[in-house]
Amino acid sequence: NKNLNILNLSVKDEGTGVGETFVRAKTWIFWSDWERISAPIAVKKNVWAIGIRTTDNAGNLAAQVIYRWGAFFGNAAPLFLLLIAGGIGALVLLKRRKKALR
């Protein structure tokens, strides 16, 4: 499927061994729920951040976030720019109203 990327993780723990590995994905501004994985997974192309959480058999936790900046600038950045432009527009309107009330 051309709308998916394959994510292949290599997780190892030479001490107690790997317990469980979970991933979650961020599209726009929201994270998905954590999902347990054990093999390569398919990730939608509009995902711009991937959270990875792994525990070993002793209960120690390791976590990392992988950013896909190309997907971010293609999807989430326009939303943030729109919010910034809206904020600037609101400030300009407030300033004009203050001048009009004087």
C-alpha positions in Angstrom: 0.0 0.0 0.0 1.5 3.3 -1.0 0.0 5.1 2.0 2.0 3.0 4.5 5.6 2.8 5.6 7.1 -0.3 7.3 8.7 0.2 10.7 11.1 -2.5 11.7 12.5 -2.2 15.2 15.4 -4.1 16.7 15.1 -4.3 20.4 17.5 -6.3 22.6 18.5 -6.6 26.3 21.5 -8.7 27.0 20.7 -8.7 30.7 17.3 -10.0 31.5 15.9 -10.0 28.0 13.2 -7.9 26.3 9.7 -8.0 27.9 7.2 -6.1 25.8 7.4 -3.3 23.2 4.7 -0.8 22.5 4.3 1.9 19.9 2.0 4.8 19.3 1.7 7.3 16.5 1.1 11.0 16.3 -0.9 12.5 13.4 -1.8 16.2 13.6 -1.7 16.9 17.3 -3.0 13.7 18.9 -1.3 10.5 19.9 -2.9 7.1 19.2 -3.2 4.6 22.0 -0.2 2.4 22.9 -0.2 -0.9 20.9 1.9 -3.9 21.8 4.0 -5.1 18.9 6.3 -8.0 18.2 7.1 -7.7 14.4 7.5 -5.0 11.8 4.5 -2.7 11.7 2.8 -0.6 9.0 2.7 3.1 9.8 0.6 5.6 7.8 2.5 8.1 5.8 0.8 11.0 7.6 2.3 9.9 11.0 5.0 12.5 11.9 6.0 11.1 15.4 6.3 7.5 16.6 6.6 6.8 20.3 8.4 3.5 21.3 8.3 2.1 24.8 10.0 -1.2 25.8 10.4 -3.0 29.1 12.8 -5.7 30.0 12.0 -8.7 32.0 13.2 -6.9 35.2 10.6 -4.2 34.6 13.0 -1.4 33.5 11.6 1.0 30.9 13.2 2.5 27.9 11.4 5.0 25.7 12.1 7.0 22.5 10.3 9.2 20.0 11.2 9.1 16.4 10.2 12.3 14.4 9.5 12.2 10.7 9.9 15.9 9.8 8.9 15.4 6.2 5.5 14.1 7.3 5.2 16.9 9.9 5.8 19.7 7.4 3.3 18.0 5.0 0.5 17.6 7.6 0.8 19.2 11.0 2.7 22.4 10.2 -0.2 24.0 8.1 -2.4 23.6 11.2 0.1 25.3 13.5 0.7 28.1 11.0 -3.1 28.6 10.7 -3.3 28.8 14.5 -0.5 31.3 14.7 -2.0 33.4 11.9 -5.4 33.4 13.8 -3.7 34.5 17.0 -1.9 37.3 15.2 -5.2 38.4 13.6 -6.9 38.4 17.0 -4.2 40.6 18.5 -4.5 43.1 15.6 -8.3 43.3 16.0 -7.9 43.8 19.8 -5.4 46.6 19.2 -7.7 48.3 16.7 -10.6 48.1 19.1 -8.6 49.7 21.9 -7.6 52.6 19.5 -11.3 53.0 18.5 -12.4 53.3 22.2 -10.0 56.1 22.9 
